[in-house]
Amino acid sequence: MSIEEKVMNLISEELRIPREKIELTSHVVDDLNFDSLDNIQIVLEIEQLFDIEISDDEIDDILTVQNIVDYVKNYA
């Protein structure tokens, strides 16, 4: 399974968003309706799944699903 698939499946499972509604271009707030708690939850799950650490400053830069995938690709 690719990183893209893992990230989108994780978002779908954790936030109960139908997988077909999640795309790489999806904006986490505008399209997927993340709130601050959702953002923290997903970051914690991403950190655990890929054994990486995302700083608070970097969390603010994550605006799309693609941003999450790119971060994982760069730091995992």
NORSUL-V893346 format. One record per run of one state. SS is the DSSP state (A for helix, B for strand, O for the rest). FROM is the first residue (numbers start at 1). LEN is the number of residues. Records with the same first field share a line. If there is no record, write none. Layout:
SS=FROM-LEN, FROM-LEN
//
This chain:
O=1-2, 16-3, 22-5, 28-8, 51-5, 60-4, 76-1
A=3-13, 19-3, 36-15, 56-4, 65-11
B=27-1, 64-1
//
